[in-house]
Amino acid sequence: MCKSYTVAVAGATGLVGRTMTTVLEEQNFPVGRLVPLASSRSAGMEVLFHGKPVKVQTLTDDSFVGVDFALFSAGASISKEFSPKAVKYGTIVIDNSSAFRMDPDVPLVVPEVNPEDAFKHHGIIANPNCSTIQMVVVLKPLHDAFGIKRVVVSTYQSVTGAGKKGVNQLEDEIAKKPLREKKFPHPIAFNILPHIDIFLPDGYTKEEQKMILETKKIMGVDIPLTATTVRVPVFGGHSEAVNIEFERPCPPEEVRAILNRAPGVIVEDDPSKNIYPMPINAYGKNEVFVGRIRKDFSIANGINLWIVSDNVRKGAATNAVQIAELLALRMK
Ligand SMILES: NC(=O)c1ccc[n+]([C@@H]2O[C@H](COP(=O)([O-])OP(=O)(O)OC[C@H]3O[C@@H](n4cnc5c(N)ncnc54)[C@H](OP(=O)(O)O)[C@@H]3O)[C@@H](O)[C@H]2O)c1
């Protein structure tokens, strides 16, 4: 019989944590026991796993006794406090927050890009930022083929990237109801905010900095990249307009063929039929969708692309479960 694992989800009542449980179930990850963890506010709640209710427990120092894998999605401060405690119990932590991503001792892994890095862990593996994950899944095969010289990306990011509170603010504003909570500094319904995470002294936002630094760490190369990250009033996923300059010629038909073969990527690109990726279609799916593949006529070797993915899935929950699958395969 296949080995099974005790899997904890820290943040099990959140957007990402709930989806982690769903993806574990859909992927048939060998979960012997699920341990859903959240704050004391969620005590008594239940999550459904394979049709059975499982009680949510309050996260404490002892939550990880006997746990093989802990998928963390309860924010960076919770990860910083509890991940080292979990590691002491021999648990492997896969952390969705930004707490450890740039720590040189912690691998930052996207299974389609740098799967081998997962095995260099010392107890903690970091899941990258959602907008970075969907971009590097596309950049990696193109870098291997043509050598990337520079990337310019502008994002159009779903309110789901800001968790339950972000979704609640948009829903309430659309319904013209009093806000349950205010997540964004301005109205988000019928608006666009060129502002995700905090502003840094250099004028960039932390989200932009994450895309720049995390891409280099995951790809293992110092790719010059600049980013503008933008929140839009959308639920289903993040979209990105990406301009890539290459070392070598990159005919669009070759780019399309390479991406058609790339793991985790689905090309949706038929302008004659108005076919291109959209968040409304990416919602609930695990893949990264790419379209609008066209030559950039302003430079020698340039391509423009449009990339869309469900940030809660591939940008968070799915990527984390894929990392657990990688490790479990070698633990058999
Ligand atoms: N949303 C995305 O697309 C996305 C993508 C990549 C990474 N992430 C990261 O994933 C994490 C969670 O994001 P989310 O969107 O799922 O947020 P969310 O919907 O706000 O959920 C937050 C979760 O954390 C739990 N939590 C909060 N304080 C806690 C505490 N003191 N002790 C234990 N649990 C606590 C909450 O439990 P209660 O319900 O009990 O409060 C809830 O389960 C964040 O670090 C975020 O940056 C999110």
PDBQT file of the ligand as one rigid body, heavy atoms in Angstrom, charges set to zero:
ROOT
HETATM    1  N1  LIG A 401      -4.435  34.929  -1.937  1.00  0.00    +0.000 N 
HETATM    2  C1  LIG A 401      -3.423  34.653  -2.758  1.00  0.00    +0.000 C 
HETATM    3  O1  LIG A 401      -3.546  34.664  -3.998  1.00  0.00    +0.000 OA
HETATM    4  C2  LIG A 401      -2.084  34.322  -2.218  1.00  0.00    +0.000 A 
HETATM    5  C3  LIG A 401      -1.105  33.911  -3.115  1.00  0.00    +0.000 A 
HETATM    6  C4  LIG A 401       0.156  33.582  -2.631  1.00  0.00    +0.000 A 
HETATM    7  C5  LIG A 401       0.419  33.680  -1.294  1.00  0.00    +0.000 A 
HETATM    8  N2  LIG A 401      -0.547  34.099  -0.433  1.00  0.00    +0.000 N 
HETATM    9  C6  LIG A 401      -0.212  34.172   0.982  1.00  0.00    +0.000 C 
HETATM   10  O2  LIG A 401      -0.955  33.185   1.688  1.00  0.00    +0.000 OA
HETATM   11  C7  LIG A 401      -1.281  33.670   2.999  1.00  0.00    +0.000 C 
HETATM   12  C8  LIG A 401      -2.779  33.585   3.232  1.00  0.00    +0.000 C 
HETATM   13  O3  LIG A 401      -3.469  34.268   2.213  1.00  0.00    +0.000 OA
HETATM   14  P1  LIG A 401      -5.056  34.170   2.022  1.00  0.00    +0.000 P 
HETATM   15  O4  LIG A 401      -5.315  34.913   0.778  1.00  0.00    +0.000 OA
HETATM   16  O5  LIG A 401      -5.537  32.789   2.151  1.00  0.00    +0.000 OA
HETATM   17  O6  LIG A 401      -5.563  35.039   3.293  1.00  0.00    +0.000 OA
HETATM   18  P2  LIG A 401      -6.955  34.968   4.079  1.00  0.00    +0.000 P 
HETATM   19  O7  LIG A 401      -8.051  34.560   3.172  1.00  0.00    +0.000 OA
HETATM   20  O8  LIG A 401      -7.057  36.266   4.775  1.00  0.00    +0.000 OA
HETATM   21  O9  LIG A 401      -6.731  33.794   5.182  1.00  0.00    +0.000 OA
HETATM   22  C9  LIG A 401      -5.841  33.938   6.250  1.00  0.00    +0.000 C 
HETATM   23  C10 LIG A 401      -5.783  32.651   7.045  1.00  0.00    +0.000 C 
HETATM   24  O10 LIG A 401      -4.812  32.812   8.087  1.00  0.00    +0.000 OA
HETATM   25  C11 LIG A 401      -5.423  32.454   9.328  1.00  0.00    +0.000 C 
HETATM   26  N3  LIG A 401      -4.875  33.213  10.432  1.00  0.00    +0.000 N 
HETATM   27  C12 LIG A 401      -4.841  34.550  10.599  1.00  0.00    +0.000 A 
HETATM   28  N4  LIG A 401      -4.305  34.873  11.815  1.00  0.00    +0.000 NA
HETATM   29  C13 LIG A 401      -4.020  33.698  12.416  1.00  0.00    +0.000 A 
HETATM   30  C14 LIG A 401      -3.472  33.346  13.686  1.00  0.00    +0.000 A 
HETATM   31  N5  LIG A 401      -3.126  34.275  14.565  1.00  0.00    +0.000 N 
HETATM   32  N6  LIG A 401      -3.300  32.027  13.966  1.00  0.00    +0.000 NA
HETATM   33  C15 LIG A 401      -3.661  31.075  13.082  1.00  0.00    +0.000 A 
HETATM   34  N7  LIG A 401      -4.192  31.345  11.862  1.00  0.00    +0.000 NA
HETATM   35  C16 LIG A 401      -4.372  32.635  11.539  1.00  0.00    +0.000 A 
HETATM   36  C17 LIG A 401      -6.892  32.791   9.136  1.00  0.00    +0.000 C 
HETATM   37  O11 LIG A 401      -7.644  32.126  10.117  1.00  0.00    +0.000 OA
HETATM   38  P3  LIG A 401      -9.034  32.764  10.659  1.00  0.00    +0.000 P 
HETATM   39  O12 LIG A 401     -10.056  32.479   9.605  1.00  0.00    +0.000 OA
HETATM   40  O13 LIG A 401      -9.270  31.982  11.913  1.00  0.00    +0.000 OA
HETATM   41  O14 LIG A 401      -8.798  34.215  10.884  1.00  0.00    +0.000 OA
HETATM   42  C18 LIG A 401      -7.098  32.280   7.724  1.00  0.00    +0.000 C 
HETATM   43  O15 LIG A 401      -7.264  30.873   7.756  1.00  0.00    +0.000 OA
HETATM   44  C19 LIG A 401      -0.674  35.078   3.069  1.00  0.00    +0.000 C 
HETATM   45  O16 LIG A 401       0.622  34.975   3.623  1.00  0.00    +0.000 OA
HETATM   46  C20 LIG A 401      -0.586  35.484   1.625  1.00  0.00    +0.000 C 
HETATM   47  O17 LIG A 401       0.405  36.463   1.417  1.00  0.00    +0.000 OA
HETATM   48  C21 LIG A 401      -1.793  34.417  -0.858  1.00  0.00    +0.000 A 
ENDROOT
TORSDOF 0
